Amino acid sequence: MIVVAVVLLLALFLLPNVWAKWVISRHARGRDDYPGTGGELAEHLLRRLGIDGVEVEMIEQGDHYDPQARRVRLSRDIFQGRSLTAVTVAAHEVGHAIQHHQGYAPLLARTRLVGVAQKAEKLGAVLMMAAPLLFLLTRVPGGMAVVVAAAVISFGTAALVHLVTLPVEFDASFQRALPLLKEYVPPYDMPGARHVLTACAFTYVAASLASILNLGRWLVILRR
């Protein structure tokens, strides 16, 4: 039963990523019938929607929208690509810029939580490692419980960020990007665009599961 449980957990973590990569690569073939690249579409959408002060930048990897710098950052293949994947991913990231422009509450909450979570996760790891030593030094059982509780809360903060991220990503895909793409992508390509948008969102499902599993792993270790 333990082996089956481990296999199922690994499948839950790995399959969304594997499927997402397959979908994205499947629709990454260059298209001569597309009038522009992903980067050009992103810039056009921002201008058309009147979102001032947001720029589109090319980076080596890791497509994302940075709400603090107000930048839509696209990897080289997406920025320069003239494919269904390129324009769809670009529209998804512009969807985050639209959320920011409109004051979408979950995005603002995630932005605030990310900085806290990064520091909390590092603190949590240090506290987890230091808990036994602190217990030996203080000889106070309650002291160790406090340290462990603080560490669990730290890892829980990271899990919370990932959970808040899910509605943000699904909203960017299906409430923001999809209606825009219907105006620029041929109707026969829309099923593929939906698949790419789903893949973009599901990469964060995998990250959320990984974060929760990491928290659970530490809880199991502490019980021992």
Disulfide bonds with the S-S distance in Angstrom:
none
